[in-house]
Amino acid sequence: MDVSILFAFTAGTVAAFNPCGAAMFPAYVGFHLSKSSSSLSPLFILLKGLSIGFTLTIGFVVVFGVFGIFLALGFRLFGSLLPFIGLGIGAFIFLAGLWLLLMKRSLAIGFLGNLSFGSFQGINQIFMFGIAYA
């Protein structure tokens, strides 16, 4: 087996079963199933849960698929910089949080509260959550 395929498979497995995902994915599916009527048959509830999970997974896969395609098409320089970019973003978030904590300030960006992406209902909402989840 090719090492790059093995690495991609392992990274995908780790991403799918991370501690946050292990709690959020079932909770999100349960939230949507709880909005259903209690008079529905168990088979319908099972099929609805599977469709929610599948749709969310497709959104998740789209994000990593797009990044994977870009990296496979020759953006190797960018790929080799990803660990440093991730470290820089992590350090920035840590320092910003520390500054906010020590200065007893809040980080509020006013216009973001008024931002609207339209009305996502049903399958579109679940797909968009899958993208954000990634």
A tleap script that builds the chain and sets N, CA, C and O, in Angstrom:
source leaprc.protein.ff14SB
mol = sequence {
  NMET ASP VAL SER ILE LEU PHE ALA PHE THR
  ALA GLY THR VAL ALA ALA PHE ASN PRO CYS
  GLY ALA ALA MET PHE PRO ALA TYR VAL GLY
  PHE HIE LEU SER LYS SER SER SER SER LEU
  SER PRO LEU PHE ILE LEU LEU LYS GLY LEU
  SER ILE GLY PHE THR LEU THR ILE GLY PHE
  VAL VAL VAL PHE GLY VAL PHE GLY ILE PHE
  LEU ALA LEU GLY PHE ARG LEU PHE GLY SER
  LEU LEU PRO PHE ILE GLY LEU GLY ILE GLY
  ALA PHE ILE PHE LEU ALA GLY LEU TRP LEU
  LEU LEU MET LYS ARG SER LEU ALA ILE GLY
  PHE LEU GLY ASN LEU SER PHE GLY SER PHE
  GLN GLY ILE ASN GLN ILE PHE MET PHE GLY
  ILE ALA TYR CALA
}
set mol.1.N position { 0.852 -1.187 0.000 }
set mol.1.CA position { 0.000 0.000 0.000 }
set mol.1.C position { 0.893 1.244 0.000 }
set mol.1.O position { 1.920 1.288 0.678 }
set mol.2.N position { 0.489 2.230 -0.757 }
set mol.2.CA position { 1.230 3.485 -0.865 }
set mol.2.C position { 1.202 4.222 0.478 }
set mol.2.O position { 0.163 4.280 1.135 }
set mol.3.N position { 2.324 4.773 0.874 }
set mol.3.CA position { 2.443 5.459 2.162 }
set mol.3.C position { 1.522 6.670 2.231 }
set mol.3.O position { 0.929 6.931 3.278 }
set mol.4.N position { 1.392 7.417 1.132 }
set mol.4.CA position { 0.533 8.608 1.160 }
set mol.4.C position { -0.934 8.232 1.341 }
set mol.4.O position { -1.672 8.949 2.018 }
set mol.5.N position { -1.367 7.129 0.753 }
set mol.5.CA position { -2.753 6.683 0.939 }
set mol.5.C position { -2.952 6.207 2.369 }
set mol.5.O position { -3.983 6.496 2.978 }
set mol.6.N position { -1.991 5.489 2.908 }
set mol.6.CA position { -2.075 5.038 4.293 }
set mol.6.C position { -2.118 6.220 5.257 }
set mol.6.O position { -2.875 6.208 6.227 }
set mol.7.N position { -1.307 7.237 4.989 }
set mol.7.CA position { -1.309 8.437 5.822 }
set mol.7.C position { -2.659 9.144 5.756 }
set mol.7.O position { -3.200 9.546 6.786 }
set mol.8.N position { -3.207 9.299 4.546 }
set mol.8.CA position { -4.503 9.964 4.379 }
set mol.8.C position { -5.607 9.182 5.081 }
set mol.8.O position { -6.474 9.775 5.721 }
set mol.9.N position { -5.583 7.861 4.967 }
set mol.9.CA position { -6.586 7.034 5.633 }
set mol.9.C position { -6.488 7.168 7.152 }
set mol.9.O position { -7.504 7.297 7.834 }
set mol.10.N position { -5.272 7.136 7.675 }
set mol.10.CA position { -5.069 7.272 9.119 }
set mol.10.C position { -5.504 8.644 9.612 }
set mol.10.O position { -6.149 8.751 10.654 }
set mol.11.N position { -5.160 9.692 8.876 }
set mol.11.CA position { -5.567 11.048 9.263 }
set mol.11.C position { -7.084 11.184 9.241 }
set mol.11.O position { -7.660 11.814 10.129 }
set mol.12.N position { -7.731 10.609 8.249 }
set mol.12.CA position { -9.192 10.646 8.187 }
set mol.12.C position { -9.835 9.891 9.330 }
set mol.12.O position { -10.845 10.332 9.878 }
set mol.13.N position { -9.262 8.758 9.695 }
set mol.13.CA position { -9.786 7.989 10.818 }
set mol.13.C position { -9.648 8.761 12.117 }
set mol.13.O position { -10.578 8.799 12.923 }
set mol.14.N position { -8.499 9.372 12.323 }
set mol.14.CA position { -8.281 10.171 13.531 }
set mol.14.C position { -9.235 11.357 13.562 }
set mol.14.O position { -9.786 11.677 14.615 }
set mol.15.N position { -9.438 12.012 12.427 }
set mol.15.CA position { -10.346 13.166 12.364 }
set mol.15.C position { -11.779 12.752 12.658 }
set mol.15.O position { -12.518 13.491 13.309 }
set mol.16.N position { -12.175 11.586 12.188 }
set mol.16.CA position { -13.555 11.143 12.396 }
set mol.16.C position { -13.819 10.747 13.843 }
set mol.16.O position { -14.939 10.908 14.329 }
set mol.17.N position { -12.818 10.239 14.531 }
set mol.17.CA position { -13.024 9.752 15.894 }
set mol.17.C position { -12.315 10.607 16.938 }
set mol.17.O position { -11.881 10.094 17.969 }
set mol.18.N position { -12.196 11.896 16.682 }
set mol.18.CA position { -11.591 12.778 17.674 }
set mol.18.C position { -12.564 12.963 18.837 }
set mol.18.O position { -13.759 12.723 18.669 }
set mol.19.N position { -12.092 13.378 20.001 }
set mol.19.CA position { -12.985 13.498 21.169 }
set mol.19.C position { -14.168 14.429 20.939 }
set mol.19.O position { -15.274 14.153 21.405 }
set mol.20.N position { -13.946 15.517 20.233 }
set mol.20.CA position { -15.040 16.448 19.966 }
set mol.20.C position { -16.072 15.795 19.052 }
set mol.20.O position { -17.276 15.896 19.290 }
set mol.21.N position { -15.599 15.133 18.020 }
set mol.21.CA position { -16.506 14.496 17.074 }
set mol.21.C position { -17.258 13.331 17.681 }
set mol.21.O position { -18.417 13.099 17.338 }
set mol.22.N position { -16.623 12.595 18.573 }
set mol.22.CA position { -17.279 11.454 19.198 }
set mol.22.C position { -18.465 11.890 20.040 }
set mol.22.O position { -19.397 11.111 20.237 }
set mol.23.N position { -18.449 13.115 20.539 }
set mol.23.CA position { -19.579 13.620 21.325 }
set mol.23.C position { -20.545 14.436 20.475 }
set mol.23.O position { -21.760 14.316 20.636 }
set mol.24.N position { -20.023 15.261 19.577 }
set mol.24.CA position { -20.886 16.177 18.826 }
set mol.24.C position { -21.713 15.493 17.749 }
set mol.24.O position { -22.881 15.835 17.566 }
set mol.25.N position { -21.140 14.544 17.037 }
set mol.25.CA position { -21.857 13.900 15.938 }
set mol.25.C position { -23.122 13.196 16.425 }
set mol.25.O position { -24.197 13.451 15.881 }
set mol.26.N position { -23.035 12.317 17.434 }
set mol.26.CA position { -24.269 11.676 17.914 }
set mol.26.C position { -25.240 12.669 18.553 }
set mol.26.O position { -26.456 12.505 18.444 }
set mol.27.N position { -24.711 13.694 19.218 }
set mol.27.CA position { -25.591 14.690 19.839 }
set mol.27.C position { -26.351 15.471 18.779 }
set mol.27.O position { -27.533 15.763 18.956 }
set mol.28.N position { -25.692 15.811 17.688 }
set mol.28.CA position { -26.348 16.559 16.612 }
set mol.28.C position { -27.421 15.709 15.938 }
set mol.28.O position { -28.519 16.193 15.665 }
set mol.29.N position { -27.106 14.452 15.671 }
set mol.29.CA position { -28.102 13.556 15.073 }
set mol.29.C position { -29.264 13.360 16.038 }
set mol.29.O position { -30.422 13.373 15.623 }
set mol.30.N position { -28.966 13.178 17.321 }
set mol.30.CA position { -30.022 13.036 18.327 }
set mol.30.C position { -30.893 14.273 18.433 }
set mol.30.O position { -32.105 14.168 18.622 }
set mol.31.N position { -30.285 15.440 18.312 }
set mol.31.CA position { -31.050 16.689 18.347 }
set mol.31.C position { -32.067 16.727 17.215 }
set mol.31.O position { -33.229 17.073 17.425 }
set mol.32.N position { -31.625 16.371 16.020 }
set mol.32.CA position { -32.550 16.380 14.883 }
set mol.32.C position { -33.615 15.300 15.015 }
set mol.32.O position { -34.764 15.514 14.631 }
set mol.33.N position { -33.249 14.160 15.547 }
set mol.33.CA position { -34.243 13.100 15.720 }
set mol.33.C position { -35.248 13.452 16.806 }
set mol.33.O position { -36.400 13.023 16.741 }
set mol.34.N position { -34.834 14.224 17.802 }
set mol.34.CA position { -35.757 14.599 18.879 }
set mol.34.C position { -36.825 15.565 18.392 }
set mol.34.O position { -37.871 15.695 19.027 }
set mol.35.N position { -36.578 16.247 17.270 }
set mol.35.CA position { -37.583 17.150 16.718 }
set mol.35.C position { -38.671 16.381 15.969 }
set mol.35.O position { -39.693 16.959 15.599 }
set mol.36.N position { -38.458 15.082 15.744 }
set mol.36.CA position { -39.448 14.263 15.051 }
set mol.36.C position { -40.574 13.886 16.001 }
set mol.36.O position { -40.425 13.936 17.221 }
set mol.37.N position { -41.673 13.519 15.428 }
set mol.37.CA position { -42.822 13.087 16.224 }
set mol.37.C position { -42.507 11.749 16.878 }
set mol.37.O position { -41.816 10.914 16.295 }
set mol.38.N position { -43.010 11.549 18.079 }
set mol.38.CA position { -42.752 10.293 18.791 }
set mol.38.C position { -43.599 9.150 18.237 }
set mol.38.O position { -43.371 7.992 18.587 }
set mol.39.N position { -44.570 9.454 17.382 }
set mol.39.CA position { -45.435 8.412 16.833 }
set mol.39.C position { -44.848 7.769 15.576 }
set mol.39.O position { -45.493 6.923 14.957 }
set mol.40.N position { -43.649 8.158 15.198 }
set mol.40.CA position { -43.025 7.589 14.008 }
set mol.40.C position { -42.510 6.185 14.297 }
set mol.40.O position { -42.168 5.860 15.434 }
set mol.41.N position { -42.460 5.367 13.269 }
set mol.41.CA position { -41.992 3.993 13.442 }
set mol.41.C position { -40.485 3.979 13.682 }
set mol.41.O position { -39.771 4.866 13.215 }
set mol.42.N position { -40.006 2.975 14.408 }
set mol.42.CA position { -38.560 2.877 14.649 }
set mol.42.C position { -37.752 2.783 13.348 }
set mol.42.O position { -36.635 3.294 13.275 }
set mol.43.N position { -38.311 2.134 12.327 }
set mol.43.CA position { -37.611 2.028 11.048 }
set mol.43.C position { -37.441 3.404 10.409 }
set mol.43.O position { -36.376 3.712 9.875 }
set mol.44.N position { -38.491 4.236 10.462 }
set mol.44.CA position { -38.406 5.584 9.898 }
set mol.44.C position { -37.376 6.416 10.656 }
set mol.44.O position { -36.605 7.156 10.045 }
set mol.45.N position { -37.359 6.298 11.977 }
set mol.45.CA position { -36.392 7.041 12.788 }
set mol.45.C position { -34.969 6.586 12.461 }
set mol.45.O position { -34.056 7.406 12.367 }
set mol.46.N position { -34.786 5.279 12.288 }
set mol.46.CA position { -33.469 4.749 11.925 }
set mol.46.C position { -33.024 5.287 10.564 }
set mol.46.O position { -31.883 5.722 10.409 }
set mol.47.N position { -33.917 5.257 9.590 }
set mol.47.CA position { -33.577 5.756 8.257 }
set mol.47.C position { -33.301 7.256 8.271 }
set mol.47.O position { -32.409 7.732 7.569 }
set mol.48.N position { -34.063 7.997 9.067 }
set mol.48.CA position { -33.830 9.439 9.169 }
set mol.48.C position { -32.472 9.708 9.821 }
set mol.48.O position { -31.734 10.584 9.371 }
set mol.49.N position { -32.142 8.967 10.867 }
set mol.49.CA position { -30.838 9.118 11.517 }
set mol.49.C position { -29.692 8.801 10.573 }
set mol.49.O position { -28.674 9.494 10.566 }
set mol.50.N position { -29.859 7.747 9.771 }
set mol.50.CA position { -28.825 7.402 8.795 }
set mol.50.C position { -28.685 8.478 7.720 }
set mol.50.O position { -27.573 8.788 7.293 }
set mol.51.N position { -29.810 9.050 7.280 }
set mol.51.CA position { -29.725 10.102 6.256 }
set mol.51.C position { -29.081 11.366 6.821 }
set mol.51.O position { -28.326 12.041 6.120 }
set mol.52.N position { -29.372 11.692 8.079 }
set mol.52.CA position { -28.734 12.849 8.720 }
set mol.52.C position { -27.229 12.611 8.828 }
set mol.52.O position { -26.430 13.481 8.482 }
set mol.53.N position { -26.852 11.436 9.306 }
set mol.53.CA position { -25.433 11.107 9.445 }
set mol.53.C position { -24.708 11.096 8.115 }
set mol.53.O position { -23.575 11.566 8.020 }
set mol.54.N position { -25.356 10.561 7.081 }
set mol.54.CA position { -24.745 10.517 5.755 }
set mol.54.C position { -24.552 11.922 5.196 }
set mol.54.O position { -23.494 12.232 4.649 }
set mol.55.N position { -25.563 12.770 5.328 }
set mol.55.CA position { -25.479 14.138 4.814 }
set mol.55.C position { -24.395 14.924 5.531 }
set mol.55.O position { -23.630 15.649 4.895 }
set mol.56.N position { -24.323 14.787 6.853 }
set mol.56.CA position { -23.295 15.474 7.625 }
set mol.56.C position { -21.908 14.981 7.211 }
set mol.56.O position { -20.972 15.771 7.091 }
set mol.57.N position { -21.785 13.692 6.998 }
set mol.57.CA position { -20.508 13.117 6.589 }
set mol.57.C position { -20.088 13.617 5.213 }
set mol.57.O position { -18.905 13.870 4.982 }
set mol.58.N position { -21.039 13.761 4.301 }
set mol.58.CA position { -20.722 14.277 2.966 }
set mol.58.C position { -20.164 15.703 3.069 }
set mol.58.O position { -19.194 16.035 2.389 }
set mol.59.N position { -20.766 16.539 3.909 }
set mol.59.CA position { -20.244 17.894 4.113 }
set mol.59.C position { -18.822 17.871 4.643 }
set mol.59.O position { -17.979 18.657 4.211 }
set mol.60.N position { -18.554 16.968 5.582 }
set mol.60.CA position { -17.222 16.799 6.159 }
set mol.60.C position { -16.227 16.369 5.081 }
set mol.60.O position { -15.120 16.901 5.002 }
set mol.61.N position { -16.628 15.411 4.260 }
set mol.61.CA position { -15.754 14.870 3.222 }
set mol.61.C position { -15.479 15.912 2.136 }
set mol.61.O position { -14.383 15.943 1.576 }
set mol.62.N position { -16.458 16.759 1.836 }
set mol.62.CA position { -16.265 17.795 0.815 }
set mol.62.C position { -15.099 18.707 1.194 }
set mol.62.O position { -14.257 19.025 0.354 }
set mol.63.N position { -15.052 19.123 2.454 }
set mol.63.CA position { -13.982 20.028 2.892 }
set mol.63.C position { -12.618 19.368 2.717 }
set mol.63.O position { -11.717 19.952 2.114 }
set mol.64.N position { -12.464 18.161 3.238 }
set mol.64.CA position { -11.170 17.502 3.151 }
set mol.64.C position { -10.873 17.036 1.732 }
set mol.64.O position { -9.708 16.947 1.346 }
set mol.65.N position { -11.900 16.738 0.955 }
set mol.65.CA position { -11.699 16.380 -0.445 }
set mol.65.C position { -11.146 17.536 -1.248 }
set mol.65.O position { -10.237 17.353 -2.059 }
set mol.66.N position { -11.684 18.724 -1.032 }
set mol.66.CA position { -11.197 19.911 -1.743 }
set mol.66.C position { -9.742 20.188 -1.376 }
set mol.66.O position { -8.916 20.439 -2.253 }
set mol.67.N position { -9.430 20.143 -0.085 }
set mol.67.CA position { -8.039 20.363 0.325 }
set mol.67.C position { -7.127 19.271 -0.229 }
set mol.67.O position { -6.005 19.550 -0.651 }
set mol.68.N position { -7.606 18.039 -0.226 }
set mol.68.CA position { -6.812 16.937 -0.761 }
set mol.68.C position { -6.542 17.078 -2.246 }
set mol.68.O position { -5.442 16.780 -2.713 }
set mol.69.N position { -7.543 17.533 -2.991 }
set mol.69.CA position { -7.360 17.741 -4.431 }
set mol.69.C position { -6.325 18.830 -4.683 }
set mol.69.O position { -5.454 18.677 -5.539 }
set mol.70.N position { -6.420 19.932 -3.937 }
set mol.70.CA position { -5.436 21.007 -4.108 }
set mol.70.C position { -4.021 20.516 -3.800 }
set mol.70.O position { -3.080 20.825 -4.530 }
set mol.71.N position { -3.879 19.761 -2.731 }
set mol.71.CA position { -2.547 19.264 -2.379 }
set mol.71.C position { -2.044 18.264 -3.413 }
set mol.71.O position { -0.855 18.243 -3.732 }
set mol.72.N position { -2.946 17.434 -3.939 }
set mol.72.CA position { -2.541 16.440 -4.929 }
set mol.72.C position { -2.184 17.073 -6.264 }
set mol.72.O position { -1.414 16.496 -7.032 }
set mol.73.N position { -2.723 18.237 -6.551 }
set mol.73.CA position { -2.457 18.893 -7.832 }
set mol.73.C position { -1.136 19.653 -7.858 }
set mol.73.O position { -0.838 20.331 -8.841 }
set mol.74.N position { -0.361 19.555 -6.824 }
set mol.74.CA position { 0.956 20.157 -6.883 }
set mol.74.C position { 1.196 21.285 -5.912 }
set mol.74.O position { 2.214 21.969 -6.020 }
set mol.75.N position { 0.320 21.507 -4.984 }
set mol.75.CA position { 0.536 22.550 -3.991 }
set mol.75.C position { 1.365 21.984 -2.835 }
set mol.75.O position { 1.027 22.158 -1.664 }
set mol.76.N position { 2.432 21.318 -3.184 }
set mol.76.CA position { 3.267 20.663 -2.175 }
set mol.76.C position { 3.944 21.676 -1.252 }
set mol.76.O position { 4.139 21.396 -0.069 }
set mol.77.N position { 4.298 22.826 -1.767 }
set mol.77.CA position { 4.914 23.858 -0.934 }
set mol.77.C position { 3.954 24.266 0.165 }
set mol.77.O position { 4.337 24.375 1.330 }
set mol.78.N position { 2.702 24.492 -0.211 }
set mol.78.CA position { 1.698 24.864 0.779 }
set mol.78.C position { 1.500 23.730 1.783 }
set mol.78.O position { 1.337 23.969 2.980 }
set mol.79.N position { 1.516 22.503 1.287 }
set mol.79.CA position { 1.348 21.349 2.166 }
set mol.79.C position { 2.460 21.230 3.185 }
set mol.79.O position { 2.217 20.863 4.335 }
set mol.80.N position { 3.670 21.535 2.774 }
set mol.80.CA position { 4.787 21.449 3.711 }
set mol.80.C position { 4.756 22.584 4.730 }
set mol.80.O position { 5.376 22.487 5.789 }
set mol.81.N position { 4.038 23.656 4.414 }
set mol.81.CA position { 3.921 24.783 5.344 }
set mol.81.C position { 2.762 24.627 6.325 }
set mol.81.O position { 2.681 25.368 7.304 }
set mol.82.N position { 1.861 23.669 6.074 }
set mol.82.CA position { 0.672 23.529 6.917 }
set mol.82.C position { 0.974 23.357 8.406 }
set mol.82.O position { 0.288 23.976 9.221 }
set mol.83.N position { 1.961 22.551 8.807 }
set mol.83.CA position { 2.234 22.452 10.243 }
set mol.83.C position { 2.624 23.790 10.869 }
set mol.83.O position { 2.238 24.091 11.998 }
set mol.84.N position { 3.384 24.582 10.136 }
set mol.84.CA position { 3.799 25.884 10.662 }
set mol.84.C position { 2.629 26.864 10.690 }
set mol.84.O position { 2.512 27.671 11.613 }
set mol.85.N position { 1.773 26.793 9.687 }
set mol.85.CA position { 0.574 27.639 9.669 }
set mol.85.C position { -0.329 27.269 10.839 }
set mol.85.O position { -0.849 28.146 11.529 }
set mol.86.N position { -0.516 25.975 11.060 }
set mol.86.CA position { -1.328 25.518 12.190 }
set mol.86.C position { -0.749 25.943 13.528 }
set mol.86.O position { -1.479 26.364 14.426 }
set mol.87.N position { 0.567 25.830 13.655 }
set mol.87.CA position { 1.230 26.264 14.887 }
set mol.87.C position { 1.060 27.763 15.091 }
set mol.87.O position { 0.805 28.213 16.209 }
set mol.88.N position { 1.198 28.538 14.021 }
set mol.88.CA position { 1.023 29.994 14.113 }
set mol.88.C position { -0.393 30.378 14.507 }
set mol.88.O position { -0.592 31.262 15.340 }
set mol.89.N position { -1.374 29.716 13.911 }
set mol.89.CA position { -2.770 30.005 14.257 }
set mol.89.C position { -3.040 29.625 15.709 }
set mol.89.O position { -3.699 30.365 16.439 }
set mol.90.N position { -2.527 28.470 16.121 }
set mol.90.CA position { -2.704 28.049 17.512 }
set mol.90.C position { -2.066 29.010 18.493 }
set mol.90.O position { -2.658 29.334 19.523 }
set mol.91.N position { -0.859 29.471 18.184 }
set mol.91.CA position { -0.174 30.438 19.058 }
set mol.91.C position { -0.941 31.750 19.111 }
set mol.91.O position { -1.065 32.353 20.177 }
set mol.92.N position { -1.458 32.199 17.962 }
set mol.92.CA position { -2.244 33.434 17.936 }
set mol.92.C position { -3.500 33.309 18.798 }
set mol.92.O position { -3.820 34.217 19.565 }
set mol.93.N position { -4.208 32.195 18.674 }
set mol.93.CA position { -5.425 31.995 19.470 }
set mol.93.C position { -5.084 31.946 20.955 }
set mol.93.O position { -5.795 32.526 21.776 }
set mol.94.N position { -3.998 31.257 21.301 }
set mol.94.CA position { -3.583 31.184 22.696 }
set mol.94.C position { -3.243 32.562 23.244 }
set mol.94.O position { -3.705 32.938 24.321 }
set mol.95.N position { -2.434 33.318 22.501 }
set mol.95.CA position { -2.032 34.649 22.967 }
set mol.95.C position { -3.219 35.609 23.027 }
set mol.95.O position { -3.305 36.423 23.947 }
set mol.96.N position { -4.124 35.526 22.070 }
set mol.96.CA position { -5.317 36.382 22.097 }
set mol.96.C position { -6.183 36.040 23.305 }
set mol.96.O position { -6.699 36.936 23.973 }
set mol.97.N position { -6.344 34.757 23.587 }
set mol.97.CA position { -7.114 34.345 24.759 }
set mol.97.C position { -6.458 34.777 26.053 }
set mol.97.O position { -7.135 35.236 26.973 }
set mol.98.N position { -5.151 34.634 26.132 }
set mol.98.CA position { -4.419 35.068 27.320 }
set mol.98.C position { -4.548 36.573 27.513 }
set mol.98.O position { -4.763 37.039 28.632 }
set mol.99.N position { -4.420 37.333 26.438 }
set mol.99.CA position { -4.561 38.790 26.511 }
set mol.99.C position { -5.968 39.169 26.971 }
set mol.99.O position { -6.127 40.042 27.824 }
set mol.100.N position { -6.981 38.522 26.413 }
set mol.100.CA position { -8.362 38.823 26.815 }
set mol.100.C position { -8.590 38.486 28.282 }
set mol.100.O position { -9.290 39.211 28.990 }
set mol.101.N position { -8.003 37.391 28.734 }
set mol.101.CA position { -8.156 36.980 30.128 }
set mol.101.C position { -7.461 37.954 31.068 }
set mol.101.O position { -8.042 38.365 32.072 }
set mol.102.N position { -6.238 38.322 30.757 }
set mol.102.CA position { -5.475 39.216 31.631 }
set mol.102.C position { -6.013 40.643 31.614 }
set mol.102.O position { -5.973 41.325 32.638 }
set mol.103.N position { -6.505 41.097 30.494 }
set mol.103.CA position { -7.030 42.461 30.382 }
set mol.103.C position { -8.511 42.547 30.761 }
set mol.103.O position { -9.092 43.632 30.788 }
set mol.104.N position { -9.108 41.399 31.049 }
set mol.104.CA position { -10.535 41.317 31.407 }
set mol.104.C position { -11.395 42.029 30.368 }
set mol.104.O position { -12.269 42.833 30.691 }
set mol.105.N position { -11.115 41.706 29.121 }
set mol.105.CA position { -11.851 42.309 28.016 }
set mol.105.C position { -12.628 41.231 27.284 }
set mol.105.O position { -12.403 40.034 27.465 }
set mol.106.N position { -13.526 41.683 26.471 }
set mol.106.CA position { -14.299 40.763 25.660 }
set mol.106.C position { -13.994 41.041 24.203 }
set mol.106.O position { -13.737 42.181 23.814 }
set mol.107.N position { -14.025 40.017 23.421 }
set mol.107.CA position { -13.761 40.156 21.997 }
set mol.107.C position { -15.098 40.094 21.279 }
set mol.107.O position { -15.656 39.016 21.075 }
set mol.108.N position { -15.598 41.237 20.905 }
set mol.108.CA position { -16.875 41.297 20.199 }
set mol.108.C position { -16.676 42.040 18.890 }
set mol.108.O position { -16.158 43.156 18.855 }
set mol.109.N position { -17.089 41.410 17.846 }
set mol.109.CA position { -17.021 42.036 16.532 }
set mol.109.C position { -18.462 42.300 16.125 }
set mol.109.O position { -19.189 41.386 15.737 }
set mol.110.N position { -18.863 43.558 16.219 }
set mol.110.CA position { -20.258 43.948 16.073 }
set mol.110.C position { -20.954 43.480 14.818 }
set mol.110.O position { -22.067 42.960 14.888 }
set mol.111.N position { -20.328 43.653 13.680 }
set mol.111.CA position { -21.026 43.336 12.438 }
set mol.111.C position { -21.260 41.835 12.254 }
set mol.111.O position { -22.136 41.444 11.483 }
set mol.112.N position { -20.494 40.989 12.949 }
set mol.112.CA position { -20.687 39.550 12.805 }
set mol.112.C position { -22.010 39.085 13.403 }
set mol.112.O position { -22.564 38.073 12.974 }
set mol.113.N position { -22.518 39.814 14.388 }
set mol.113.CA position { -23.808 39.458 14.966 }
set mol.113.C position { -24.958 39.682 14.007 }
set mol.113.O position { -26.006 39.049 14.136 }
set mol.114.N position { -24.778 40.567 13.057 }
set mol.114.CA position { -25.826 40.870 12.087 }
set mol.114.C position { -25.670 40.093 10.785 }
set mol.114.O position { -26.492 40.230 9.880 }
set mol.115.N position { -24.635 39.288 10.686 }
set mol.115.CA position { -24.359 38.544 9.469 }
set mol.115.C position { -25.390 37.443 9.287 }
set mol.115.O position { -25.709 36.731 10.239 }
set mol.116.N position { -25.910 37.295 8.089 }
set mol.116.CA position { -26.915 36.272 7.814 }
set mol.116.C position { -26.506 35.478 6.581 }
set mol.116.O position { -26.076 36.038 5.573 }
set mol.117.N position { -26.649 34.182 6.683 }
set mol.117.CA position { -26.353 33.304 5.556 }
set mol.117.C position { -27.626 32.736 4.948 }
set mol.117.O position { -27.581 31.758 4.201 }
set mol.118.N position { -28.744 33.337 5.263 }
set mol.118.CA position { -30.014 32.857 4.734 }
set mol.118.C position { -30.623 31.818 5.650 }
set mol.118.O position { -30.139 31.572 6.755 }
set mol.119.N position { -31.657 31.237 5.183 }
set mol.119.CA position { -32.384 30.253 5.982 }
set mol.119.C position { -32.024 28.852 5.514 }
set mol.119.O position { -32.497 28.396 4.474 }
set mol.120.N position { -31.200 28.186 6.273 }
set mol.120.CA position { -30.855 26.810 5.958 }
set mol.120.C position { -31.767 25.903 6.759 }
set mol.120.O position { -31.734 25.904 7.990 }
set mol.121.N position { -32.567 25.140 6.070 }
set mol.121.CA position { -33.484 24.216 6.721 }
set mol.121.C position { -33.228 22.816 6.187 }
set mol.121.O position { -32.766 22.639 5.060 }
set mol.122.N position { -33.530 21.846 6.997 }
set mol.122.CA position { -33.474 20.458 6.558 }
set mol.122.C position { -32.092 20.013 6.140 }
set mol.122.O position { -31.110 20.210 6.855 }
set mol.123.N position { -32.038 19.409 4.970 }
set mol.123.CA position { -30.820 18.777 4.487 }
set mol.123.C position { -29.707 19.795 4.248 }
set mol.123.O position { -28.534 19.483 4.452 }
set mol.124.N position { -30.062 21.012 3.817 }
set mol.124.CA position { -29.052 22.055 3.603 }
set mol.124.C position { -28.371 22.436 4.911 }
set mol.124.O position { -27.155 22.626 4.949 }
set mol.125.N position { -29.145 22.546 5.974 }
set mol.125.CA position { -28.594 22.895 7.285 }
set mol.125.C position { -27.634 21.806 7.763 }
set mol.125.O position { -26.568 22.103 8.302 }
set mol.126.N position { -28.012 20.570 7.565 }
set mol.126.CA position { -27.176 19.456 8.008 }
set mol.126.C position { -25.878 19.414 7.197 }
set mol.126.O position { -24.803 19.192 7.753 }
set mol.127.N position { -25.980 19.627 5.890 }
set mol.127.CA position { -24.792 19.648 5.030 }
set mol.127.C position { -23.845 20.773 5.439 }
set mol.127.O position { -22.635 20.564 5.533 }
set mol.128.N position { -24.389 21.964 5.683 }
set mol.128.CA position { -23.560 23.104 6.092 }
set mol.128.C position { -22.915 22.849 7.457 }
set mol.128.O position { -21.778 23.260 7.688 }
set mol.129.N position { -23.634 22.174 8.365 }
set mol.129.CA position { -23.036 21.819 9.645 }
set mol.129.C position { -21.865 20.864 9.424 }
set mol.129.O position { -20.846 20.970 10.106 }
set mol.130.N position { -21.998 19.937 8.483 }
set mol.130.CA position { -20.902 19.022 8.170 }
set mol.130.C position { -19.673 19.752 7.676 }
set mol.130.O position { -18.547 19.379 8.007 }
set mol.131.N position { -19.885 20.796 6.879 }
set mol.131.CA position { -18.765 21.609 6.394 }
set mol.131.C position { -18.125 22.363 7.556 }
set mol.131.O position { -16.901 22.404 7.673 }
set mol.132.N position { -18.951 22.959 8.415 }
set mol.132.CA position { -18.424 23.701 9.564 }
set mol.132.C position { -17.764 22.761 10.568 }
set mol.132.O position { -16.792 23.132 11.226 }
set mol.133.N position { -18.285 21.562 10.684 }
set mol.133.CA position { -17.778 20.545 11.604 }
set mol.133.C position { -16.343 20.159 11.251 }
set mol.133.O position { -15.533 19.863 12.129 }
set mol.134.N position { -16.043 20.169 9.957 }
set mol.134.CA position { -14.696 19.794 9.504 }
set mol.134.C position { -13.700 20.848 9.938 }
set mol.134.O position { -12.508 20.723 9.657 }
savepdb mol mol.pdb
quit
